[in-house]
């Protein structure tokens, strides 16, 4: 057998998924500044019995081999809800996806991408978009700038050469996602402080902390706003009730009330902002393992993540208020409350906001106004497919 020959193996089942996940972990361990994630969580994401994403999606996982040795992996998947979205928002009829992309060299990358495209074409797809691993709500995009520092919670981290390999395979950039770095130890500029004070004087506006005692109801409110607020965004796919319930359970352990806000107008929830302490801080120390001593470090950190960086992964304002002065005022009020609590209660120095679509003018303007700066850039690519 030619030692340079590459073979692609479709994998499924518990053992196949485990090999797929472990191969990705091996690749991640070789990338500078990468942080090992919990293997159990990674296994759950590709398990149709555990991840409610598969209630409206189907996928095929592939592993590449050369001379009997695994040298790469990729997923090809189809989200039925994404197929129902307007094409101008990035997905729509005929749009399949690829994700979990890792390759030892460009030859392997080429074969993996070809295999994913062939599978999607045989399933009737006419366009491939990715990398999206595996839902748009999980890890979208390929890191193309920012490899020089460690990722924060729920953000992908990829070697620089992957972008060239994907582009050389005929993919072009469809969308750019940014994350912004923010120093939370200092007050916001005077203009922002005046906007916040004005909002605080408005008797109709209330910005309050989430209530963990009513967590299920709070999750319904937050994700209900999210489904409305993001519905016109590129790449939007609505969260299903099952995904909302699953997300609520997953998020509860890392939720601190002081860091998560809901804005109300006359008692009606109209906006929210979520902030998570960066669990990657502790995962880096425990090397992504809970045993034998990782549980102790994790539980202690969950109770009091003092000194942790923060990430603002999600915020939203109901569409009826978007593109108004009120929307930005609510955003500044929530950000300021969270900034003060992160700094004073948890002794945090920095936060990361994102991801933010490059053409989301409202959020980009807010990020600029509070003196944050782009520190990471992710690319999502697309390519037309030949008929299968």
C-alpha positions as CSV (number, residue, x, y, z in Angstrom):
1,X,0.0,0.0,0.0
2,X,1.3,3.5,-0.8
3,X,2.3,5.1,2.5
4,X,1.1,8.4,1.2
5,X,-2.3,7.1,0.3
6,X,-5.2,8.6,2.3
7,X,-8.3,6.6,3.1
8,X,-11.5,8.1,4.6
9,X,-13.5,6.1,7.1
10,X,-17.1,7.0,8.0
11,X,-17.6,6.4,11.7
12,X,-20.6,6.0,13.9
13,X,-21.7,4.4,17.2
14,X,-20.2,4.9,20.6
15,X,-16.7,3.7,19.7
16,X,-16.6,5.6,16.5
17,X,-17.6,8.8,18.2
18,X,-15.0,8.3,20.9
19,X,-12.3,7.8,18.3
20,X,-13.5,10.9,16.5
21,X,-13.4,13.0,19.7
22,X,-10.1,11.7,20.9
23,X,-8.5,12.4,17.5
24,X,-9.7,16.0,17.8
25,X,-8.2,16.2,21.3
26,X,-4.9,15.0,20.0
27,X,-4.9,17.7,17.3
28,X,-5.9,20.4,19.8
29,X,-3.1,19.4,22.2
30,X,-0.5,20.3,19.5
31,X,-1.9,23.8,18.9
32,X,-0.1,26.6,20.9
33,X,-2.3,28.2,23.5
34,X,-5.1,25.6,23.1
35,X,-7.0,24.7,26.3
36,X,-8.1,21.0,26.8
37,X,-11.9,20.7,27.1
38,X,-13.9,18.1,29.1
39,X,-14.0,14.9,27.0
40,X,-17.4,14.0,28.4
41,X,-18.9,17.3,27.1
42,X,-17.3,16.8,23.7
43,X,-18.7,13.3,23.4
44,X,-22.1,14.6,24.3
45,X,-22.0,17.1,21.5
46,X,-21.7,14.4,18.8
47,X,-24.1,12.0,20.4
48,X,-27.5,12.0,18.8
49,X,-29.0,10.6,22.0
50,X,-27.6,13.4,24.1
51,X,-27.5,16.6,22.0
52,X,-31.0,17.9,21.1
53,X,-29.5,19.5,18.0
54,X,-30.0,16.1,16.4
55,X,-33.7,16.4,16.8
56,X,-33.7,18.5,13.7
57,X,-30.3,17.5,12.1
58,X,-28.4,14.5,10.8
59,X,-24.6,14.1,10.5
60,X,-21.8,11.8,9.3
61,X,-18.5,11.8,10.9
62,X,-15.3,10.9,9.0
63,X,-11.7,10.0,10.0
64,X,-8.8,10.1,7.6
65,X,-6.0,7.5,7.7
66,X,-2.6,7.3,6.1
67,X,-0.6,4.1,6.5
68,X,-3.0,2.9,9.2
69,X,-2.6,6.1,11.3
70,X,-5.4,8.6,11.9
71,X,-4.4,11.9,10.3
72,X,-7.6,14.0,10.2
73,X,-11.3,14.3,10.8
74,X,-14.4,16.2,9.6
75,X,-18.1,16.2,10.0
76,X,-20.8,16.7,7.3
77,X,-24.2,17.6,8.6
78,X,-27.6,18.9,7.6
79,X,-29.8,21.0,9.8
80,X,-33.4,20.8,8.7
81,X,-34.2,24.1,10.5
82,X,-31.3,25.9,8.7
83,X,-32.8,24.7,5.4
84,X,-36.0,26.6,6.2
85,X,-34.2,29.9,6.7
86,X,-34.1,32.7,4.1
87,X,-31.1,32.2,1.8
88,X,-30.0,35.8,2.2
89,X,-29.3,34.9,5.9
90,X,-26.6,32.4,4.9
91,X,-28.4,29.1,5.0
92,X,-31.7,28.2,3.3
93,X,-32.7,25.4,1.0
94,X,-29.9,23.2,-0.2
95,X,-27.4,24.3,2.4
96,X,-25.3,21.7,4.2
97,X,-22.4,22.2,6.6
98,X,-19.1,20.8,7.6
99,X,-17.3,21.1,10.9
100,X,-14.9,19.5,13.4
101,X,-12.2,20.0,10.8
102,X,-8.6,18.8,11.6
103,X,-5.9,17.7,9.2
104,X,-2.2,16.8,9.5
105,X,-1.4,18.4,6.1
106,X,-3.0,20.0,3.1
107,X,-3.4,16.7,1.2
108,X,-5.4,15.3,4.1
109,X,-7.4,18.5,4.3
110,X,-8.3,18.3,0.6
111,X,-9.5,14.7,0.9
112,X,-11.6,15.4,4.0
113,X,-13.2,18.4,2.4
114,X,-13.9,16.5,-0.8
115,X,-15.5,13.7,1.2
116,X,-17.7,16.1,3.2
117,X,-18.8,17.8,0.0
118,X,-19.6,14.5,-1.7
119,X,-21.7,13.3,1.2
120,X,-23.7,16.6,1.3
121,X,-24.2,16.5,-2.5
122,X,-25.5,12.9,-2.3
123,X,-27.9,14.1,0.3
124,X,-29.3,16.7,-2.1
125,X,-27.4,19.7,-0.9
126,X,-26.2,22.4,-3.3
127,X,-23.9,24.5,-1.0
128,X,-21.5,23.7,1.8
129,X,-20.9,26.2,4.7
130,X,-18.4,25.8,7.5
131,X,-16.7,25.1,9.6
132,X,-19.6,25.0,12.0
133,X,-19.2,22.5,14.8
134,X,-21.9,21.4,14.8
135,X,-24.7,23.8,15.5
136,X,-24.4,27.6,14.8
137,X,-25.0,27.9,18.6
138,X,-21.9,25.8,19.5
139,X,-18.6,26.6,17.8
140,X,-19.1,28.5,14.5
141,X,-16.2,29.6,12.4
142,X,-12.5,29.0,11.9
143,X,-10.0,31.1,14.0
144,X,-8.0,33.1,11.5
145,X,-6.6,35.8,13.9
146,X,-5.9,35.5,17.6
147,X,-3.9,32.3,17.9
148,X,-1.3,34.1,20.1
149,X,-3.6,33.9,23.2
150,X,-5.7,31.2,24.7
151,X,-9.4,30.9,23.9
152,X,-12.2,31.6,26.4
153,X,-15.1,29.4,27.2
154,X,-17.0,28.0,24.2
155,X,-14.7,29.5,21.6
156,X,-12.8,27.4,19.0
157,X,-9.0,27.6,18.6
158,X,-7.4,26.5,15.3
159,X,-3.9,26.5,13.7
160,X,-3.3,29.3,11.2
161,X,-2.7,27.0,8.3
162,X,-6.2,25.7,8.2
163,X,-7.5,28.8,6.5
164,X,-5.3,28.5,3.5
165,X,-6.1,24.8,3.1
166,X,-9.9,25.5,3.1
167,X,-9.5,28.4,0.7
168,X,-7.3,26.3,-1.6
169,X,-10.1,23.8,-1.8
170,X,-12.3,26.4,-3.4
171,X,-14.1,27.8,-0.4
172,X,-14.6,31.6,-0.1
173,X,-15.4,33.6,3.0
174,X,-19.1,34.0,3.6
175,X,-18.9,35.8,6.9
176,X,-16.5,37.2,9.5
177,X,-17.1,37.0,13.3
178,X,-15.3,39.1,15.8
179,X,-14.6,38.9,19.5
180,X,-13.7,42.1,21.5
181,X,-11.4,42.5,24.4
182,X,-12.5,44.8,27.2
183,X,-10.8,46.1,30.3
184,X,-13.4,45.8,33.0
185,X,-11.3,47.4,35.8
186,X,-12.0,50.9,34.5
187,X,-15.1,53.0,34.2
188,X,-16.6,53.5,30.8
189,X,-16.1,56.9,29.0
190,X,-18.1,59.9,30.3
191,X,-20.6,59.8,27.5
192,X,-21.6,56.2,28.2
193,X,-21.9,57.0,31.9
194,X,-24.3,59.8,31.1
195,X,-26.4,57.4,29.0
196,X,-26.5,54.9,31.8
197,X,-27.5,57.6,34.4
198,X,-30.3,58.8,32.1
199,X,-31.6,55.3,31.8
200,X,-31.5,54.8,35.6
201,X,-33.7,57.9,36.0
202,X,-36.3,56.5,33.6
203,X,-39.0,54.9,35.8
204,X,-40.1,52.6,33.0
205,X,-36.8,50.9,32.8
206,X,-35.6,48.2,35.2
207,X,-32.3,46.3,34.8
208,X,-32.2,43.4,37.1
209,X,-30.1,40.3,37.8
210,X,-31.4,36.9,36.7
211,X,-33.0,34.8,39.4
212,X,-31.5,31.3,39.8
213,X,-34.4,30.4,42.1
214,X,-36.7,30.8,39.0
215,X,-34.1,29.6,36.6
216,X,-36.4,27.6,34.2
217,X,-38.7,30.6,33.8
218,X,-35.7,32.9,33.4
219,X,-34.2,30.7,30.7
220,X,-37.5,30.8,28.8
221,X,-37.5,34.6,28.9
222,X,-33.9,34.9,27.9
223,X,-34.0,32.5,25.0
224,X,-37.4,33.7,23.9
225,X,-35.9,37.2,23.5
226,X,-32.9,35.6,21.8
227,X,-35.0,33.8,19.2
228,X,-36.7,37.1,18.4
229,X,-33.7,39.4,18.6
230,X,-31.4,37.4,16.4
231,X,-34.0,36.2,13.9
232,X,-32.8,38.6,11.1
233,X,-29.1,37.9,11.7
234,X,-26.9,36.0,9.3
235,X,-26.7,32.3,10.2
236,X,-29.7,32.4,12.6
237,X,-31.4,29.1,13.3
238,X,-34.1,29.1,16.0
239,X,-33.5,27.2,19.2
240,X,-36.2,24.5,19.8
241,X,-37.9,24.0,23.2
242,X,-35.8,20.9,23.7
243,X,-32.6,22.9,23.0
244,X,-33.8,25.7,25.3
245,X,-34.3,23.2,28.2
246,X,-31.0,21.5,27.5
247,X,-29.2,24.8,27.4
248,X,-30.7,25.9,30.7
249,X,-29.5,22.7,32.5
250,X,-26.0,23.1,31.0
251,X,-25.6,26.8,31.9
252,X,-27.0,26.8,35.4
253,X,-23.7,25.7,37.1
254,X,-21.8,28.6,35.6
255,X,-24.4,31.2,36.2
256,X,-23.8,33.9,38.8
257,X,-26.7,36.2,39.2
258,X,-24.5,39.3,39.5
259,X,-23.2,38.7,36.0
260,X,-26.4,38.1,34.0
261,X,-29.0,40.8,33.4
262,X,-32.5,41.1,32.1
263,X,-33.9,44.6,31.1
264,X,-37.5,45.3,31.5
265,X,-39.8,48.1,30.3
266,X,-42.9,48.5,32.5
267,X,-42.2,45.0,33.8
268,X,-41.9,43.4,30.4
269,X,-38.6,41.6,29.6
270,X,-37.2,43.1,26.4
271,X,-33.5,42.6,26.6
272,X,-30.8,40.4,28.3
273,X,-27.1,39.9,28.6
274,X,-25.3,36.8,29.7
275,X,-21.8,36.6,31.1
276,X,-19.9,33.5,32.0
277,X,-16.7,33.2,34.0
278,X,-14.0,31.7,31.9
279,X,-13.9,28.0,32.8
280,X,-10.9,27.6,30.6
281,X,-8.9,29.1,33.4
282,X,-9.5,26.0,35.5
283,X,-9.5,23.5,32.6
284,X,-5.9,24.7,31.7
285,X,-4.8,23.9,35.3
286,X,-6.5,20.4,35.3
287,X,-5.6,19.6,31.7
288,X,-9.3,19.1,31.0
289,X,-9.6,16.2,33.4
290,X,-12.0,15.9,36.3
291,X,-10.3,12.9,37.9
292,X,-8.6,12.4,40.3
293,X,-8.4,16.0,41.6
294,X,-10.1,18.1,38.8
295,X,-13.5,17.8,40.5
296,X,-12.2,19.6,43.6
297,X,-10.8,22.5,41.5
298,X,-13.8,22.7,39.4
299,X,-16.4,22.8,42.2
300,X,-14.3,25.4,44.2
301,X,-14.0,27.5,41.1
302,X,-17.7,27.3,40.2
303,X,-18.6,28.6,43.7
304,X,-16.3,31.6,43.5
305,X,-14.4,32.2,40.2
306,X,-12.4,35.1,41.7
307,X,-9.9,36.6,39.3
308,X,-11.4,34.9,36.2
309,X,-11.7,36.5,32.9
310,X,-15.3,36.9,31.7
311,X,-17.1,36.2,28.4
312,X,-20.2,37.9,27.2
313,X,-21.4,35.3,24.6
314,X,-25.0,36.4,24.1
315,X,-27.1,39.5,24.4
316,X,-30.3,40.6,22.6
317,X,-33.0,43.2,22.4
318,X,-36.4,42.5,21.0
319,X,-36.7,43.5,17.3
320,X,-39.3,46.2,18.0
321,X,-36.8,48.2,20.0
322,X,-33.8,47.6,17.7
323,X,-32.2,50.5,15.8
324,X,-33.4,52.8,18.5
325,X,-31.7,54.9,21.1
326,X,-33.4,52.8,23.8
327,X,-31.8,49.6,22.5
328,X,-28.3,51.0,22.9
329,X,-29.2,52.5,26.3
330,X,-30.4,49.2,27.6
331,X,-27.2,47.5,26.3
332,X,-25.0,50.1,28.0
333,X,-26.9,49.8,31.3
334,X,-26.6,46.0,31.4
335,X,-22.9,46.1,30.4
336,X,-22.1,48.7,33.0
337,X,-23.9,46.7,35.8
338,X,-22.1,43.5,34.8
339,X,-18.7,45.3,34.4
340,X,-19.0,46.8,37.9
341,X,-20.0,43.4,39.4
342,X,-17.2,41.5,37.6
343,X,-14.6,44.0,38.8
344,X,-15.8,44.5,42.3
345,X,-17.3,41.2,43.2
346,X,-15.0,38.8,41.3
347,X,-11.9,41.0,40.9
348,X,-11.9,40.4,37.1
349,X,-9.6,42.5,34.9
350,X,-10.9,41.7,31.4
351,X,-13.8,40.3,29.5
352,X,-14.4,39.2,26.0
353,X,-17.5,40.1,24.1
354,X,-18.6,38.0,21.2
355,X,-18.9,36.6,18.8
356,X,-20.2,39.6,16.8
357,X,-21.0,39.6,13.1
358,X,-18.8,42.0,11.2
359,X,-21.9,43.7,9.7
360,X,-23.8,44.0,13.0
361,X,-23.4,47.8,13.0
362,X,-25.3,48.2,16.3
363,X,-23.2,45.8,18.3
364,X,-19.9,47.0,16.6
365,X,-20.8,50.6,17.6
366,X,-21.5,49.5,21.2
367,X,-18.2,47.6,21.3
368,X,-16.3,50.7,20.0
369,X,-18.1,53.1,22.4
370,X,-16.9,51.2,25.5
371,X,-13.3,51.2,24.2
372,X,-13.1,47.5,23.5
373,X,-10.9,46.2,20.7
374,X,-11.0,43.2,18.3
375,X,-8.8,40.4,19.6
376,X,-10.1,37.4,17.6
377,X,-11.4,36.9,14.1
378,X,-13.3,33.8,12.9
379,X,-14.2,33.0,9.3
380,X,-17.1,31.0,7.9
381,X,-16.7,29.7,4.4
382,X,-19.0,28.6,1.7
383,X,-18.8,26.8,-1.7
384,X,-21.4,25.6,-4.3
385,X,-21.6,21.9,-4.7
386,X,-21.8,19.7,-7.8
387,X,-24.8,17.5,-8.2
388,X,-24.4,14.2,-6.4
